[in-house]
Amino acid sequence: MKVTQKEILQKLNDRLNIMEGIASKCYPYSAKLFLQSRKLNLTTQCRIQHENMRTEDYINLKSLKAMRYSVMEEFDIKTPK
């Protein structure tokens, strides 16, 4: 059975919704930490500090990074060079 474009988009949307839930936790600190992990030269100084993040939050951010790569591969998403 062939998968329709609508089904593919729904699957992608489901994954993005999960990823957004993780990324929005302790925002903007979590976003800066994620960008830092991508080798961007910036600090994580902001209104929400790491003391407000639990161990679980750090684990989820690490998983988010891995999930990003699997979503890009699954849906053949290319990053600009």
PDB file of N, CA, C and O in Angstrom, chain B, residues numbered from 101:
ATOM      1  N   MET B 101       0.833  -1.182   0.000  1.00  0.00           N
ATOM      2  CA  MET B 101       0.000   0.000   0.000  1.00  0.00           C
ATOM      3  C   MET B 101       0.884   1.254   0.000  1.00  0.00           C
ATOM      4  O   MET B 101       1.788   1.395   0.823  1.00  0.00           O
ATOM      5  N   LYS B 102       0.607   2.132  -0.915  1.00  0.00           N
ATOM      6  CA  LYS B 102       1.394   3.354  -1.052  1.00  0.00           C
ATOM      7  C   LYS B 102       0.963   4.381  -0.006  1.00  0.00           C
ATOM      8  O   LYS B 102      -0.225   4.586   0.245  1.00  0.00           O
ATOM      9  N   VAL B 103       1.965   5.015   0.591  1.00  0.00           N
ATOM     10  CA  VAL B 103       1.712   6.050   1.592  1.00  0.00           C
ATOM     11  C   VAL B 103       1.438   7.363   0.866  1.00  0.00           C
ATOM     12  O   VAL B 103       2.177   7.747  -0.040  1.00  0.00           O
ATOM     13  N   THR B 104       0.374   8.044   1.270  1.00  0.00           N
ATOM     14  CA  THR B 104       0.016   9.301   0.620  1.00  0.00           C
ATOM     15  C   THR B 104       0.830  10.458   1.195  1.00  0.00           C
ATOM     16  O   THR B 104       1.405  10.362   2.280  1.00  0.00           O
ATOM     17  N   GLN B 105       0.859  11.539   0.444  1.00  0.00           N
ATOM     18  CA  GLN B 105       1.571  12.727   0.910  1.00  0.00           C
ATOM     19  C   GLN B 105       0.945  13.242   2.205  1.00  0.00           C
ATOM     20  O   GLN B 105       1.652  13.712   3.096  1.00  0.00           O
ATOM     21  N   LYS B 106      -0.365  13.153   2.305  1.00  0.00           N
ATOM     22  CA  LYS B 106      -1.054  13.598   3.520  1.00  0.00           C
ATOM     23  C   LYS B 106      -0.590  12.789   4.731  1.00  0.00           C
ATOM     24  O   LYS B 106      -0.386  13.353   5.806  1.00  0.00           O
ATOM     25  N   GLU B 107      -0.423  11.492   4.572  1.00  0.00           N
ATOM     26  CA  GLU B 107       0.038  10.631   5.666  1.00  0.00           C
ATOM     27  C   GLU B 107       1.480  10.960   6.055  1.00  0.00           C
ATOM     28  O   GLU B 107       1.827  10.977   7.236  1.00  0.00           O
ATOM     29  N   ILE B 108       2.304  11.219   5.055  1.00  0.00           N
ATOM     30  CA  ILE B 108       3.699  11.590   5.317  1.00  0.00           C
ATOM     31  C   ILE B 108       3.753  12.902   6.095  1.00  0.00           C
ATOM     32  O   ILE B 108       4.496  13.020   7.070  1.00  0.00           O
ATOM     33  N   LEU B 109       2.970  13.883   5.664  1.00  0.00           N
ATOM     34  CA  LEU B 109       2.958  15.181   6.340  1.00  0.00           C
ATOM     35  C   LEU B 109       2.414  15.070   7.763  1.00  0.00           C
ATOM     36  O   LEU B 109       2.889  15.760   8.665  1.00  0.00           O
ATOM     37  N   GLN B 110       1.425  14.210   7.965  1.00  0.00           N
ATOM     38  CA  GLN B 110       0.885  14.014   9.309  1.00  0.00           C
ATOM     39  C   GLN B 110       1.936  13.391  10.225  1.00  0.00           C
ATOM     40  O   GLN B 110       2.071  13.779  11.385  1.00  0.00           O
ATOM     41  N   LYS B 111       2.671  12.432   9.695  1.00  0.00           N
ATOM     42  CA  LYS B 111       3.732  11.777  10.466  1.00  0.00           C
ATOM     43  C   LYS B 111       4.823  12.788  10.840  1.00  0.00           C
ATOM     44  O   LYS B 111       5.297  12.800  11.976  1.00  0.00           O
ATOM     45  N   LEU B 112       5.216  13.631   9.885  1.00  0.00           N
ATOM     46  CA  LEU B 112       6.212  14.669  10.152  1.00  0.00           C
ATOM     47  C   LEU B 112       5.684  15.659  11.186  1.00  0.00           C
ATOM     48  O   LEU B 112       6.408  16.042  12.105  1.00  0.00           O
ATOM     49  N   ASN B 113       4.441  16.068  11.041  1.00  0.00           N
ATOM     50  CA  ASN B 113       3.835  17.005  11.981  1.00  0.00           C
ATOM     51  C   ASN B 113       3.798  16.429  13.396  1.00  0.00           C
ATOM     52  O   ASN B 113       4.053  17.147  14.362  1.00  0.00           O
ATOM     53  N   ASP B 114       3.486  15.149  13.524  1.00  0.00           N
ATOM     54  CA  ASP B 114       3.479  14.501  14.837  1.00  0.00           C
ATOM     55  C   ASP B 114       4.852  14.578  15.487  1.00  0.00           C
ATOM     56  O   ASP B 114       4.969  14.884  16.674  1.00  0.00           O
ATOM     57  N   ARG B 115       5.878  14.303  14.712  1.00  0.00           N
ATOM     58  CA  ARG B 115       7.239  14.349  15.252  1.00  0.00           C
ATOM     59  C   ARG B 115       7.640  15.778  15.637  1.00  0.00           C
ATOM     60  O   ARG B 115       8.260  15.998  16.678  1.00  0.00           O
ATOM     61  N   LEU B 116       7.285  16.732  14.797  1.00  0.00           N
ATOM     62  CA  LEU B 116       7.624  18.126  15.093  1.00  0.00           C
ATOM     63  C   LEU B 116       6.901  18.623  16.343  1.00  0.00           C
ATOM     64  O   LEU B 116       7.458  19.411  17.108  1.00  0.00           O
ATOM     65  N   ASN B 117       5.673  18.173  16.554  1.00  0.00           N
ATOM     66  CA  ASN B 117       4.942  18.558  17.766  1.00  0.00           C
ATOM     67  C   ASN B 117       5.641  18.049  19.020  1.00  0.00           C
ATOM     68  O   ASN B 117       5.744  18.771  20.012  1.00  0.00           O
ATOM     69  N   ILE B 118       6.117  16.818  18.981  1.00  0.00           N
ATOM     70  CA  ILE B 118       6.852  16.255  20.115  1.00  0.00           C
ATOM     71  C   ILE B 118       8.143  17.039  20.333  1.00  0.00           C
ATOM     72  O   ILE B 118       8.486  17.382  21.465  1.00  0.00           O
ATOM     73  N   MET B 119       8.853  17.317  19.249  1.00  0.00           N
ATOM     74  CA  MET B 119      10.122  18.037  19.344  1.00  0.00           C
ATOM     75  C   MET B 119       9.910  19.449  19.894  1.00  0.00           C
ATOM     76  O   MET B 119      10.724  19.936  20.678  1.00  0.00           O
ATOM     77  N   GLU B 120       8.831  20.102  19.493  1.00  0.00           N
ATOM     78  CA  GLU B 120       8.544  21.458  19.959  1.00  0.00           C
ATOM     79  C   GLU B 120       8.269  21.456  21.459  1.00  0.00           C
ATOM     80  O   GLU B 120       8.674  22.378  22.167  1.00  0.00           O
ATOM     81  N   GLY B 121       7.587  20.432  21.940  1.00  0.00           N
ATOM     82  CA  GLY B 121       7.309  20.330  23.369  1.00  0.00           C
ATOM     83  C   GLY B 121       8.578  20.244  24.195  1.00  0.00           C
ATOM     84  O   GLY B 121       8.656  20.813  25.284  1.00  0.00           O
ATOM     85  N   ILE B 122       9.561  19.541  23.684  1.00  0.00           N
ATOM     86  CA  ILE B 122      10.848  19.421  24.377  1.00  0.00           C
ATOM     87  C   ILE B 122      11.618  20.739  24.286  1.00  0.00           C
ATOM     88  O   ILE B 122      12.156  21.221  25.282  1.00  0.00           O
ATOM     89  N   ALA B 123      11.665  21.312  23.091  1.00  0.00           N
ATOM     90  CA  ALA B 123      12.448  22.535  22.875  1.00  0.00           C
ATOM     91  C   ALA B 123      11.886  23.723  23.656  1.00  0.00           C
ATOM     92  O   ALA B 123      12.642  24.603  24.067  1.00  0.00           O
ATOM     93  N   SER B 124      10.578  23.755  23.861  1.00  0.00           N
ATOM     94  CA  SER B 124       9.984  24.905  24.546  1.00  0.00           C
ATOM     95  C   SER B 124      10.168  24.855  26.059  1.00  0.00           C
ATOM     96  O   SER B 124       9.965  25.855  26.747  1.00  0.00           O
ATOM     97  N   LYS B 125      10.551  23.695  26.572  1.00  0.00           N
ATOM     98  CA  LYS B 125      10.785  23.562  28.020  1.00  0.00           C
ATOM     99  C   LYS B 125      12.037  24.363  28.388  1.00  0.00           C
ATOM    100  O   LYS B 125      13.091  24.190  27.776  1.00  0.00           O
ATOM    101  N   CYS B 126      11.918  25.221  29.370  1.00  0.00           N
ATOM    102  CA  CYS B 126      13.024  26.069  29.843  1.00  0.00           C
ATOM    103  C   CYS B 126      13.590  26.956  28.735  1.00  0.00           C
ATOM    104  O   CYS B 126      14.774  27.290  28.746  1.00  0.00           O
ATOM    105  N   TYR B 127      12.747  27.332  27.787  1.00  0.00           N
ATOM    106  CA  TYR B 127      13.143  28.250  26.726  1.00  0.00           C
ATOM    107  C   TYR B 127      13.394  29.621  27.352  1.00  0.00           C
ATOM    108  O   TYR B 127      12.635  29.987  28.250  1.00  0.00           O
ATOM    109  N   PRO B 128      14.359  30.380  26.967  1.00  0.00           N
ATOM    110  CA  PRO B 128      15.272  30.259  25.842  1.00  0.00           C
ATOM    111  C   PRO B 128      16.589  29.543  26.167  1.00  0.00           C
ATOM    112  O   PRO B 128      17.401  29.299  25.275  1.00  0.00           O
ATOM    113  N   TYR B 129      16.797  29.209  27.447  1.00  0.00           N
ATOM    114  CA  TYR B 129      18.050  28.533  27.814  1.00  0.00           C
ATOM    115  C   TYR B 129      18.248  27.259  27.005  1.00  0.00           C
ATOM    116  O   TYR B 129      19.338  27.009  26.491  1.00  0.00           O
ATOM    117  N   SER B 130      17.197  26.456  26.892  1.00  0.00           N
ATOM    118  CA  SER B 130      17.321  25.181  26.175  1.00  0.00           C
ATOM    119  C   SER B 130      17.672  25.395  24.707  1.00  0.00           C
ATOM    120  O   SER B 130      18.429  24.614  24.130  1.00  0.00           O
ATOM    121  N   ALA B 131      17.129  26.444  24.100  1.00  0.00           N
ATOM    122  CA  ALA B 131      17.432  26.729  22.694  1.00  0.00           C
ATOM    123  C   ALA B 131      18.897  27.138  22.528  1.00  0.00           C
ATOM    124  O   ALA B 131      19.565  26.714  21.585  1.00  0.00           O
ATOM    125  N   LYS B 132      19.383  27.955  23.441  1.00  0.00           N
ATOM    126  CA  LYS B 132      20.786  28.379  23.367  1.00  0.00           C
ATOM    127  C   LYS B 132      21.727  27.202  23.600  1.00  0.00           C
ATOM    128  O   LYS B 132      22.769  27.093  22.953  1.00  0.00           O
ATOM    129  N   LEU B 133      21.356  26.329  24.519  1.00  0.00           N
ATOM    130  CA  LEU B 133      22.163  25.141  24.784  1.00  0.00           C
ATOM    131  C   LEU B 133      22.211  24.246  23.545  1.00  0.00           C
ATOM    132  O   LEU B 133      23.262  23.700  23.207  1.00  0.00           O
ATOM    133  N   PHE B 134      21.070  24.100  22.871  1.00  0.00           N
ATOM    134  CA  PHE B 134      21.003  23.297  21.650  1.00  0.00           C
ATOM    135  C   PHE B 134      21.885  23.906  20.560  1.00  0.00           C
ATOM    136  O   PHE B 134      22.627  23.187  19.891  1.00  0.00           O
ATOM    137  N   LEU B 135      21.809  25.216  20.381  1.00  0.00           N
ATOM    138  CA  LEU B 135      22.634  25.880  19.364  1.00  0.00           C
ATOM    139  C   LEU B 135      24.114  25.784  19.704  1.00  0.00           C
ATOM    140  O   LEU B 135      24.951  25.642  18.812  1.00  0.00           O
ATOM    141  N   GLN B 136      24.437  25.859  20.988  1.00  0.00           N
ATOM    142  CA  GLN B 136      25.826  25.703  21.418  1.00  0.00           C
ATOM    143  C   GLN B 136      26.341  24.312  21.050  1.00  0.00           C
ATOM    144  O   GLN B 136      27.499  24.159  20.661  1.00  0.00           O
ATOM    145  N   SER B 137      25.487  23.307  21.173  1.00  0.00           N
ATOM    146  CA  SER B 137      25.894  21.941  20.830  1.00  0.00           C
ATOM    147  C   SER B 137      26.157  21.794  19.335  1.00  0.00           C
ATOM    148  O   SER B 137      26.815  20.847  18.904  1.00  0.00           O
ATOM    149  N   ARG B 138      25.642  22.733  18.551  1.00  0.00           N
ATOM    150  CA  ARG B 138      25.874  22.731  17.102  1.00  0.00           C
ATOM    151  C   ARG B 138      27.064  23.606  16.740  1.00  0.00           C
ATOM    152  O   ARG B 138      27.242  23.981  15.581  1.00  0.00           O
ATOM    153  N   LYS B 139      27.877  23.929  17.740  1.00  0.00           N
ATOM    154  CA  LYS B 139      29.143  24.653  17.569  1.00  0.00           C
ATOM    155  C   LYS B 139      28.961  26.133  17.247  1.00  0.00           C
ATOM    156  O   LYS B 139      29.860  26.751  16.677  1.00  0.00           O
ATOM    157  N   LEU B 140      27.811  26.712  17.603  1.00  0.00           N
ATOM    158  CA  LEU B 140      27.643  28.151  17.458  1.00  0.00           C
ATOM    159  C   LEU B 140      28.269  28.822  18.667  1.00  0.00           C
ATOM    160  O   LEU B 140      28.088  28.375  19.800  1.00  0.00           O
ATOM    161  N   ASN B 141      28.993  29.878  18.425  1.00  0.00           N
ATOM    162  CA  ASN B 141      29.726  30.560  19.482  1.00  0.00           C
ATOM    163  C   ASN B 141      28.815  31.570  20.179  1.00  0.00           C
ATOM    164  O   ASN B 141      28.813  32.752  19.835  1.00  0.00           O
ATOM    165  N   LEU B 142      28.041  31.098  21.162  1.00  0.00           N
ATOM    166  CA  LEU B 142      27.193  31.979  21.936  1.00  0.00           C
ATOM    167  C   LEU B 142      27.108  31.475  23.370  1.00  0.00           C
ATOM    168  O   LEU B 142      27.411  30.317  23.657  1.00  0.00           O
ATOM    169  N   THR B 143      26.693  32.358  24.256  1.00  0.00           N
ATOM    170  CA  THR B 143      26.567  31.960  25.657  1.00  0.00           C
ATOM    171  C   THR B 143      25.137  31.511  25.919  1.00  0.00           C
ATOM    172  O   THR B 143      24.231  31.765  25.126  1.00  0.00           O
ATOM    173  N   THR B 144      24.958  30.842  27.046  1.00  0.00           N
ATOM    174  CA  THR B 144      23.613  30.409  27.432  1.00  0.00           C
ATOM    175  C   THR B 144      23.004  31.367  28.451  1.00  0.00           C
ATOM    176  O   THR B 144      21.964  31.073  29.040  1.00  0.00           O
ATOM    177  N   GLN B 145      23.649  32.507  28.657  1.00  0.00           N
ATOM    178  CA  GLN B 145      23.133  33.473  29.620  1.00  0.00           C
ATOM    179  C   GLN B 145      21.789  34.014  29.140  1.00  0.00           C
ATOM    180  O   GLN B 145      21.671  34.522  28.025  1.00  0.00           O
ATOM    181  N   CYS B 146      20.789  33.895  29.994  1.00  0.00           N
ATOM    182  CA  CYS B 146      19.453  34.388  29.674  1.00  0.00           C
ATOM    183  C   CYS B 146      18.606  34.404  30.944  1.00  0.00           C
ATOM    184  O   CYS B 146      19.110  34.133  32.034  1.00  0.00           O
ATOM    185  N   ARG B 147      17.348  34.715  30.805  1.00  0.00           N
ATOM    186  CA  ARG B 147      16.488  34.880  31.982  1.00  0.00           C
ATOM    187  C   ARG B 147      16.183  33.567  32.696  1.00  0.00           C
ATOM    188  O   ARG B 147      15.864  33.589  33.885  1.00  0.00           O
ATOM    189  N   ILE B 148      16.267  32.437  32.023  1.00  0.00           N
ATOM    190  CA  ILE B 148      16.066  31.131  32.650  1.00  0.00           C
ATOM    191  C   ILE B 148      17.408  30.424  32.673  1.00  0.00           C
ATOM    192  O   ILE B 148      17.971  30.117  31.622  1.00  0.00           O
ATOM    193  N   GLN B 149      17.914  30.171  33.847  1.00  0.00           N
ATOM    194  CA  GLN B 149      19.232  29.562  33.978  1.00  0.00           C
ATOM    195  C   GLN B 149      19.132  28.055  34.150  1.00  0.00           C
ATOM    196  O   GLN B 149      18.054  27.504  34.376  1.00  0.00           O
ATOM    197  N   HIS B 150      20.271  27.409  34.039  1.00  0.00           N
ATOM    198  CA  HIS B 150      20.306  25.953  34.088  1.00  0.00           C
ATOM    199  C   HIS B 150      19.862  25.394  35.433  1.00  0.00           C
ATOM    200  O   HIS B 150      19.487  24.224  35.511  1.00  0.00           O
ATOM    201  N   GLU B 151      19.894  26.199  36.497  1.00  0.00           N
ATOM    202  CA  GLU B 151      19.440  25.705  37.800  1.00  0.00           C
ATOM    203  C   GLU B 151      17.965  25.317  37.756  1.00  0.00           C
ATOM    204  O   GLU B 151      17.510  24.502  38.559  1.00  0.00           O
ATOM    205  N   ASN B 152      17.221  25.897  36.825  1.00  0.00           N
ATOM    206  CA  ASN B 152      15.797  25.595  36.689  1.00  0.00           C
ATOM    207  C   ASN B 152      15.540  24.337  35.864  1.00  0.00           C
ATOM    208  O   ASN B 152      14.404  23.869  35.779  1.00  0.00           O
ATOM    209  N   MET B 153      16.573  23.799  35.268  1.00  0.00           N
ATOM    210  CA  MET B 153      16.417  22.587  34.463  1.00  0.00           C
ATOM    211  C   MET B 153      16.765  21.369  35.306  1.00  0.00           C
ATOM    212  O   MET B 153      17.725  21.377  36.077  1.00  0.00           O
ATOM    213  N   ARG B 154      15.967  20.327  35.141  1.00  0.00           N
ATOM    214  CA  ARG B 154      16.217  19.075  35.849  1.00  0.00           C
ATOM    215  C   ARG B 154      17.053  18.170  34.956  1.00  0.00           C
ATOM    216  O   ARG B 154      17.213  18.429  33.764  1.00  0.00           O
ATOM    217  N   THR B 155      17.577  17.120  35.541  1.00  0.00           N
ATOM    218  CA  THR B 155      18.357  16.136  34.785  1.00  0.00           C
ATOM    219  C   THR B 155      17.543  15.615  33.607  1.00  0.00           C
ATOM    220  O   THR B 155      18.075  15.425  32.513  1.00  0.00           O
ATOM    221  N   GLU B 156      16.270  15.388  33.833  1.00  0.00           N
ATOM    222  CA  GLU B 156      15.375  14.901  32.776  1.00  0.00           C
ATOM    223  C   GLU B 156      15.340  15.863  31.588  1.00  0.00           C
ATOM    224  O   GLU B 156      15.277  15.430  30.437  1.00  0.00           O
ATOM    225  N   ASP B 157      15.382  17.162  31.866  1.00  0.00           N
ATOM    226  CA  ASP B 157      15.362  18.160  30.790  1.00  0.00           C
ATOM    227  C   ASP B 157      16.614  18.051  29.919  1.00  0.00           C
ATOM    228  O   ASP B 157      16.531  18.145  28.695  1.00  0.00           O
ATOM    229  N   TYR B 158      17.766  17.852  30.548  1.00  0.00           N
ATOM    230  CA  TYR B 158      19.014  17.691  29.790  1.00  0.00           C
ATOM    231  C   TYR B 158      18.983  16.413  28.948  1.00  0.00           C
ATOM    232  O   TYR B 158      19.443  16.404  27.806  1.00  0.00           O
ATOM    233  N   ILE B 159      18.443  15.345  29.513  1.00  0.00           N
ATOM    234  CA  ILE B 159      18.327  14.080  28.774  1.00  0.00           C
ATOM    235  C   ILE B 159      17.407  14.264  27.576  1.00  0.00           C
ATOM    236  O   ILE B 159      17.699  13.774  26.485  1.00  0.00           O
ATOM    237  N   ASN B 160      16.296  14.969  27.773  1.00  0.00           N
ATOM    238  CA  ASN B 160      15.362  15.216  26.670  1.00  0.00           C
ATOM    239  C   ASN B 160      15.994  16.061  25.571  1.00  0.00           C
ATOM    240  O   ASN B 160      15.746  15.822  24.389  1.00  0.00           O
ATOM    241  N   LEU B 161      16.803  17.044  25.944  1.00  0.00           N
ATOM    242  CA  LEU B 161      17.485  17.857  24.928  1.00  0.00           C
ATOM    243  C   LEU B 161      18.481  17.027  24.126  1.00  0.00           C
ATOM    244  O   LEU B 161      18.619  17.204  22.916  1.00  0.00           O
ATOM    245  N   LYS B 162      19.165  16.128  24.807  1.00  0.00           N
ATOM    246  CA  LYS B 162      20.097  15.242  24.105  1.00  0.00           C
ATOM    247  C   LYS B 162      19.328  14.340  23.131  1.00  0.00           C
ATOM    248  O   LYS B 162      19.771  14.112  22.005  1.00  0.00           O
ATOM    249  N   SER B 163      18.191  13.838  23.569  1.00  0.00           N
ATOM    250  CA  SER B 163      17.350  13.007  22.701  1.00  0.00           C
ATOM    251  C   SER B 163      16.803  13.814  21.528  1.00  0.00           C
ATOM    252  O   SER B 163      16.664  13.300  20.418  1.00  0.00           O
ATOM    253  N   LEU B 164      16.494  15.080  21.787  1.00  0.00           N
ATOM    254  CA  LEU B 164      15.988  15.951  20.731  1.00  0.00           C
ATOM    255  C   LEU B 164      17.004  16.086  19.605  1.00  0.00           C
ATOM    256  O   LEU B 164      16.647  16.065  18.427  1.00  0.00           O
ATOM    257  N   LYS B 165      18.254  16.224  19.974  1.00  0.00           N
ATOM    258  CA  LYS B 165      19.308  16.340  18.964  1.00  0.00           C
ATOM    259  C   LYS B 165      19.367  15.072  18.110  1.00  0.00           C
ATOM    260  O   LYS B 165      19.479  15.150  16.887  1.00  0.00           O
ATOM    261  N   ALA B 166      19.292  13.914  18.751  1.00  0.00           N
ATOM    262  CA  ALA B 166      19.306  12.648  18.011  1.00  0.00           C
ATOM    263  C   ALA B 166      18.054  12.511  17.153  1.00  0.00           C
ATOM    264  O   ALA B 166      18.120  12.039  16.018  1.00  0.00           O
ATOM    265  N   MET B 167      16.913  12.925  17.700  1.00  0.00           N
ATOM    266  CA  MET B 167      15.656  12.831  16.964  1.00  0.00           C
ATOM    267  C   MET B 167      15.689  13.726  15.729  1.00  0.00           C
ATOM    268  O   MET B 167      15.141  13.375  14.684  1.00  0.00           O
ATOM    269  N   ARG B 168      16.327  14.870  15.856  1.00  0.00           N
ATOM    270  CA  ARG B 168      16.441  15.795  14.724  1.00  0.00           C
ATOM    271  C   ARG B 168      17.086  15.104  13.528  1.00  0.00           C
ATOM    272  O   ARG B 168      16.605  15.210  12.400  1.00  0.00           O
ATOM    273  N   TYR B 169      18.186  14.393  13.790  1.00  0.00           N
ATOM    274  CA  TYR B 169      18.884  13.716  12.701  1.00  0.00           C
ATOM    275  C   TYR B 169      18.049  12.581  12.107  1.00  0.00           C
ATOM    276  O   TYR B 169      18.056  12.381  10.893  1.00  0.00           O
ATOM    277  N   SER B 170      17.341  11.847  12.940  1.00  0.00           N
ATOM    278  CA  SER B 170      16.532  10.744  12.414  1.00  0.00           C
ATOM    279  C   SER B 170      15.349  11.266  11.604  1.00  0.00           C
ATOM    280  O   SER B 170      14.972  10.664  10.598  1.00  0.00           O
ATOM    281  N   VAL B 171      14.760  12.383  12.034  1.00  0.00           N
ATOM    282  CA  VAL B 171      13.651  12.982  11.279  1.00  0.00           C
ATOM    283  C   VAL B 171      14.155  13.496   9.935  1.00  0.00           C
ATOM    284  O   VAL B 171      13.502  13.310   8.909  1.00  0.00           O
ATOM    285  N   MET B 172      15.313  14.140   9.946  1.00  0.00           N
ATOM    286  CA  MET B 172      15.877  14.641   8.689  1.00  0.00           C
ATOM    287  C   MET B 172      16.149  13.497   7.719  1.00  0.00           C
ATOM    288  O   MET B 172      15.887  13.612   6.521  1.00  0.00           O
ATOM    289  N   GLU B 173      16.671  12.405   8.238  1.00  0.00           N
ATOM    290  CA  GLU B 173      16.958  11.254   7.382  1.00  0.00           C
ATOM    291  C   GLU B 173      15.670  10.606   6.878  1.00  0.00           C
ATOM    292  O   GLU B 173      15.543  10.305   5.691  1.00  0.00           O
ATOM    293  N   GLU B 174      14.722  10.396   7.782  1.00  0.00           N
ATOM    294  CA  GLU B 174      13.468   9.727   7.412  1.00  0.00           C
ATOM    295  C   GLU B 174      12.690  10.497   6.354  1.00  0.00           C
ATOM    296  O   GLU B 174      12.096   9.898   5.458  1.00  0.00           O
ATOM    297  N   PHE B 175      12.693  11.824   6.455  1.00  0.00           N
ATOM    298  CA  PHE B 175      11.908  12.645   5.535  1.00  0.00           C
ATOM    299  C   PHE B 175      12.770  13.315   4.462  1.00  0.00           C
ATOM    300  O   PHE B 175      12.309  14.213   3.758  1.00  0.00           O
ATOM    301  N   ASP B 176      14.016  12.873   4.345  1.00  0.00           N
ATOM    302  CA  ASP B 176      14.945  13.357   3.325  1.00  0.00           C
ATOM    303  C   ASP B 176      15.046  14.887   3.329  1.00  0.00           C
ATOM    304  O   ASP B 176      14.921  15.539   2.292  1.00  0.00           O
ATOM    305  N   ILE B 177      15.273  15.433   4.513  1.00  0.00           N
ATOM    306  CA  ILE B 177      15.415  16.876   4.690  1.00  0.00           C
ATOM    307  C   ILE B 177      16.901  17.213   4.659  1.00  0.00           C
ATOM    308  O   ILE B 177      17.691  16.634   5.406  1.00  0.00           O
ATOM    309  N   LYS B 178      17.273  18.133   3.808  1.00  0.00           N
ATOM    310  CA  LYS B 178      18.674  18.545   3.663  1.00  0.00           C
ATOM    311  C   LYS B 178      18.882  19.887   4.350  1.00  0.00           C
ATOM    312  O   LYS B 178      17.998  20.743   4.337  1.00  0.00           O
ATOM    313  N   THR B 179      20.054  20.066   4.951  1.00  0.00           N
ATOM    314  CA  THR B 179      20.387  21.359   5.538  1.00  0.00           C
ATOM    315  C   THR B 179      21.124  22.195   4.500  1.00  0.00           C
ATOM    316  O   THR B 179      21.887  21.659   3.695  1.00  0.00           O
ATOM    317  N   PRO B 180      20.898  23.515   4.515  1.00  0.00           N
ATOM    318  CA  PRO B 180      21.621  24.366   3.567  1.00  0.00           C
ATOM    319  C   PRO B 180      23.105  24.368   3.882  1.00  0.00           C
ATOM    320  O   PRO B 180      23.508  24.264   5.040  1.00  0.00           O
ATOM    321  N   LYS B 181      23.906  24.487   2.847  1.00  0.00           N
ATOM    322  CA  LYS B 181      25.365  24.485   3.032  1.00  0.00           C
ATOM    323  C   LYS B 181      25.903  25.873   3.148  1.00  0.00           C
ATOM    324  O   LYS B 181      27.110  26.056   3.308  1.00  0.00           O
TER     325      LYS B 181
END
